[in-house]
Amino acid sequence: MILIADGGSTKADWILLDLLGNQKFKTRTEGLNPAVFSENALHQRLEANAELAEVKNAVTELYFYGAGCGTEKPTLLLKSIFEKYFKNAKVTVKEDTYAAAFAVTTKPGIVCILGTGSNSCYFDGEHVDVRIPSLGYVLMDEASGNYFGKKLIRDYYYKKMPKEISEKFESEFNLDADIIKKNLYKEANPNTYLAHFAEFILKNERNAYFNKVLHKGIKEFFKNRILPIEESKELPIHFVGSIAYFSQDIIKDVARYHMVKLGKFVRRPIDGLIEFHRNKLKLEQV
């Protein structure tokens, strides 16, 4: 059995395939970002899923593509946890940029992730080259869920949010200052906490204020994460993640301004990963 997973800080999607490429089940765990969560928390989140527990000894190959797996130490930690849990599996752990790339293309291009966090890379058709390493939600992550979450909270407190939108924002979230500070500075996963505020933009009808917020963040992302990649002038730029998927109109506007070519928009890379691994299986069986 082959187990494939695409994981962020908020959630991880898992697909089990048999050796013929047939899907046996699809399941979800909480996020498994090894750069954010403790070893104990990672164990607990993995073991909490009953479907994975049932097949853990039958899995022979595990491919995990995850946020926080771009450097050696957290990657080795997660790999070690998986090897102990899936005792009979050969385990491969790669950065989530690989999942994004494999999900959208088999040809050279620029691949961008706009989800809870954000990232970009050059993909040569086989290998990912992250030209600008991400330093996470505190210093980078332009146009991500946590970026927009921070922007909304700041605008609310600085009274820069239009009154009608501010009142609706108040009604949907607990905006008590002590609660916000507790979640940001004393609780685990502040990036995920911030990102859930961004849902306010995605699930409400678009307006001038939301357009301005999205436009500013996406312009910053292009400036810092796409345009410095020399190949972006010639190659298609693909986007993966919920923020990107629901902001296609803004991304297209900014791309037009910079005269760059867009490629695919994919909300969930796991679906593209299934096809990638099915094709891999077919080639192995030839």
C-alpha positions as CSV (number, residue, x, y, z in Angstrom):
1,M,0.0,0.0,0.0
2,I,1.2,3.5,-0.8
3,L,0.3,6.4,1.5
4,I,0.5,10.0,0.2
5,A,0.0,13.1,2.4
6,D,0.0,16.8,1.9
7,G,0.3,18.6,5.2
8,G,0.3,22.2,6.4
9,S,0.1,23.8,9.8
10,T,-3.7,23.6,9.9
11,K,-4.4,20.2,8.4
12,A,-2.9,17.2,6.5
13,D,-4.8,15.3,3.7
14,W,-3.9,11.6,3.3
15,I,-4.6,9.2,0.4
16,L,-4.1,5.5,0.5
17,L,-3.5,3.7,-2.9
18,D,-3.0,0.1,-3.6
19,L,-0.2,-1.1,-5.9
20,L,-2.5,-0.7,-9.0
21,G,-3.2,3.0,-8.1
22,N,-6.7,2.4,-6.9
23,Q,-7.7,4.8,-4.1
24,K,-8.6,2.9,-0.9
25,F,-9.5,5.9,1.3
26,K,-9.0,9.6,1.9
27,T,-8.6,11.0,5.4
28,R,-7.4,14.1,7.2
29,T,-5.4,14.8,10.4
30,E,-4.6,18.0,12.1
31,G,-1.5,19.9,10.7
32,L,1.9,18.2,11.1
33,N,4.3,21.1,10.6
34,P,7.5,19.9,12.4
35,A,8.9,23.5,12.6
36,V,5.8,24.6,14.6
37,F,4.7,21.6,16.7
38,S,6.5,19.7,19.4
39,E,7.5,16.0,18.9
40,N,4.8,15.0,21.4
41,A,2.1,17.0,19.6
42,L,3.1,15.4,16.2
43,H,2.8,11.9,17.7
44,Q,-0.6,12.7,19.2
45,R,-2.0,14.2,16.0
46,L,-0.9,11.2,13.9
47,E,-2.1,8.6,16.3
48,A,-5.5,10.3,16.7
49,N,-6.6,9.1,13.2
50,A,-8.3,5.7,13.4
51,E,-8.1,5.1,9.6
52,L,-4.4,5.5,9.6
53,A,-4.1,3.3,12.7
54,E,-5.9,0.4,10.9
55,V,-3.5,0.3,7.9
56,K,-0.2,1.4,9.5
57,N,1.4,-2.0,9.2
58,A,0.2,-2.5,5.6
59,V,1.8,0.7,4.3
60,T,5.0,-0.1,2.3
61,E,5.7,3.4,1.0
62,L,4.9,6.8,2.5
63,Y,5.3,10.1,0.7
64,F,4.8,13.1,3.0
65,Y,4.9,16.6,1.6
66,G,4.7,19.2,4.3
67,A,5.1,22.8,5.5
68,G,8.1,23.1,7.8
69,C,10.1,20.4,5.9
70,G,12.5,22.7,4.1
71,T,15.4,22.3,6.5
72,E,17.1,19.2,7.8
73,K,16.3,19.1,11.5
74,P,12.5,19.2,11.4
75,T,12.4,17.0,8.4
76,L,14.5,14.3,10.1
77,L,12.2,14.6,13.2
78,L,9.1,14.0,11.2
79,K,10.7,11.2,9.2
80,S,11.7,9.5,12.5
81,I,8.1,9.7,13.8
82,F,6.7,8.2,10.6
83,E,9.2,5.4,10.5
84,K,8.3,4.4,14.1
85,Y,4.6,4.5,13.4
86,F,4.6,2.9,9.9
87,K,7.1,0.2,10.7
88,N,7.1,-1.5,7.3
89,A,7.2,1.6,5.1
90,K,9.9,3.3,3.2
91,V,9.4,6.9,4.2
92,T,10.1,10.0,2.1
93,V,9.5,13.5,3.5
94,K,9.7,16.5,1.2
95,E,8.9,20.2,1.5
96,D,5.3,21.2,0.6
97,T,6.7,23.0,-2.5
98,Y,7.2,19.6,-4.1
99,A,3.6,18.7,-3.5
100,A,2.5,22.0,-5.1
101,A,4.8,21.5,-8.1
102,F,3.9,17.9,-8.7
103,A,0.2,18.8,-8.5
104,V,0.3,21.5,-11.2
105,T,2.9,20.6,-13.8
106,T,5.6,18.2,-15.1
107,K,7.3,21.0,-17.0
108,P,9.5,24.0,-15.8
109,G,7.6,26.8,-14.1
110,I,7.3,29.0,-11.0
111,V,5.1,27.4,-8.3
112,C,3.6,29.4,-5.5
113,I,1.7,28.5,-2.4
114,L,-0.8,30.8,-0.8
115,G,-2.4,29.0,2.2
116,T,-2.0,29.3,5.9
117,G,1.6,30.3,5.0
118,S,3.1,31.3,1.6
119,N,6.1,30.2,-0.4
120,S,7.4,30.1,-4.0
121,C,10.0,28.1,-5.9
122,Y,11.4,27.4,-9.4
123,F,10.6,23.9,-10.6
124,D,12.7,22.5,-13.5
125,G,10.2,19.7,-14.2
126,E,11.8,17.3,-11.7
127,H,13.4,19.3,-8.8
128,V,12.3,22.2,-6.7
129,D,14.7,25.2,-6.1
130,V,13.5,27.5,-3.4
131,R,15.5,30.6,-4.2
132,I,14.3,32.6,-1.2
133,P,13.9,30.5,1.9
134,S,10.8,31.3,4.0
135,L,11.3,32.6,7.5
136,G,7.7,32.0,8.4
137,Y,4.7,34.0,9.6
138,V,6.6,36.5,11.7
139,L,9.0,37.9,9.0
140,M,7.6,36.7,5.7
141,D,4.5,34.8,4.4
142,E,3.2,37.7,2.3
143,A,-0.4,37.1,1.0
144,S,-0.9,34.1,3.2
145,G,-3.8,33.4,5.6
146,N,-1.8,34.5,8.6
147,Y,-0.7,37.7,6.7
148,F,-4.3,38.7,6.0
149,G,-5.4,37.7,9.5
150,K,-2.9,40.1,11.0
151,K,-4.0,42.8,8.6
152,L,-7.7,42.4,9.5
153,I,-7.0,42.5,13.3
154,R,-4.7,45.6,12.9
155,D,-7.2,47.4,10.8
156,Y,-10.0,46.6,13.3
157,Y,-8.0,48.0,16.2
158,Y,-6.6,51.0,14.3
159,K,-10.2,51.7,13.1
160,K,-9.2,51.5,9.5
161,M,-11.9,49.0,8.7
162,P,-15.2,50.4,7.3
163,K,-17.8,50.5,10.1
164,E,-20.2,48.0,8.5
165,I,-17.4,45.5,7.9
166,S,-16.0,46.1,11.4
167,E,-19.4,45.3,13.0
168,K,-19.7,42.1,11.1
169,F,-16.1,41.2,12.0
170,E,-16.9,41.7,15.6
171,S,-19.9,39.5,15.4
172,E,-18.0,36.6,13.9
173,F,-14.8,36.6,16.0
174,N,-13.8,37.1,19.7
175,L,-11.8,40.2,19.4
176,D,-11.1,40.8,23.0
177,A,-7.5,42.1,23.3
178,D,-6.6,39.7,26.1
179,I,-7.9,36.7,24.1
180,I,-6.0,37.7,21.0
181,K,-2.8,38.3,23.0
182,K,-3.2,34.9,24.8
183,N,-3.5,33.1,21.5
184,L,-0.6,34.9,19.9
185,Y,1.9,34.8,22.8
186,K,0.9,32.0,25.1
187,E,-0.8,29.3,23.0
188,A,0.6,27.0,20.4
189,N,0.2,27.6,16.7
190,P,-0.2,31.4,16.5
191,N,0.1,31.2,12.7
192,T,-2.9,28.9,12.4
193,Y,-4.8,31.2,14.8
194,L,-4.1,34.2,12.7
195,A,-5.0,32.4,9.5
196,H,-8.5,31.6,10.6
197,F,-9.3,35.3,10.6
198,A,-8.6,35.4,6.8
199,E,-11.7,33.2,6.3
200,F,-13.6,36.4,6.9
201,I,-12.5,37.7,3.5
202,L,-13.0,34.5,1.7
203,K,-16.5,33.7,2.9
204,N,-18.0,37.2,2.6
205,E,-19.0,39.0,-0.5
206,R,-16.1,40.9,-2.0
207,N,-16.1,44.7,-1.5
208,A,-13.7,47.6,-2.1
209,Y,-12.1,47.1,1.3
210,F,-11.4,43.4,0.8
211,N,-10.1,44.1,-2.7
212,K,-7.7,46.7,-1.3
213,V,-6.4,44.3,1.4
214,L,-6.0,41.4,-1.1
215,H,-4.4,43.6,-3.7
216,K,-1.7,44.9,-1.3
217,G,-0.8,41.5,0.0
218,I,-0.6,39.9,-3.5
219,K,1.5,42.8,-4.8
220,E,4.0,42.3,-2.0
221,F,4.1,38.5,-2.8
222,F,4.9,39.2,-6.5
223,K,7.5,41.8,-5.5
224,N,9.3,39.6,-3.0
225,R,8.6,36.0,-4.0
226,I,8.1,35.9,-7.8
227,L,9.8,38.7,-9.6
228,P,13.2,38.1,-8.1
229,I,13.1,34.7,-9.7
230,E,14.7,35.4,-13.1
231,E,12.7,32.6,-14.9
232,S,9.4,34.2,-14.0
233,K,9.8,36.5,-17.0
234,E,9.5,33.5,-19.4
235,L,7.8,30.6,-17.5
236,P,4.2,30.1,-16.4
237,I,3.5,30.9,-12.7
238,H,1.2,28.4,-11.0
239,F,-0.7,28.9,-7.7
240,V,-1.7,26.4,-5.1
241,G,-3.8,26.9,-1.9
242,S,-7.2,28.3,-0.8
243,I,-6.1,31.9,-0.6
244,A,-4.8,31.8,-4.2
245,Y,-7.8,29.9,-5.4
246,F,-10.3,32.4,-4.1
247,S,-8.1,35.4,-5.1
248,Q,-7.6,34.5,-8.8
249,D,-9.1,37.8,-10.1
250,I,-6.6,39.9,-8.0
251,I,-3.7,37.6,-8.9
252,K,-4.6,38.0,-12.6
253,D,-4.7,41.8,-12.3
254,V,-1.2,41.9,-10.7
255,A,0.2,39.4,-13.2
256,R,-1.1,41.6,-16.1
257,Y,0.6,44.7,-14.6
258,H,3.9,42.9,-14.4
259,M,3.3,41.2,-17.8
260,V,4.0,37.7,-16.6
261,K,2.2,34.5,-17.7
262,L,0.0,32.6,-15.3
263,G,-0.5,28.8,-15.3
264,K,-2.8,26.7,-13.2
265,F,-4.7,27.5,-10.0
266,V,-5.2,24.5,-7.7
267,R,-7.0,24.7,-4.4
268,R,-5.9,21.4,-2.9
269,P,-2.6,19.8,-4.2
270,I,-3.5,16.4,-2.9
271,D,-5.7,15.7,-5.9
272,G,-2.8,16.4,-8.3
273,L,-0.5,14.3,-6.2
274,I,-2.7,11.3,-6.7
275,E,-2.2,11.5,-10.5
276,F,1.5,12.1,-10.1
277,H,1.9,8.9,-8.0
278,R,-0.4,6.9,-10.2
279,N,1.7,7.8,-13.2
280,K,4.9,6.9,-11.2
281,L,3.4,3.5,-10.4
282,K,2.6,2.8,-14.1
283,L,6.2,3.7,-15.1
284,E,7.6,1.4,-12.3
285,Q,5.5,-1.5,-13.6
286,V,6.5,-1.2,-17.2
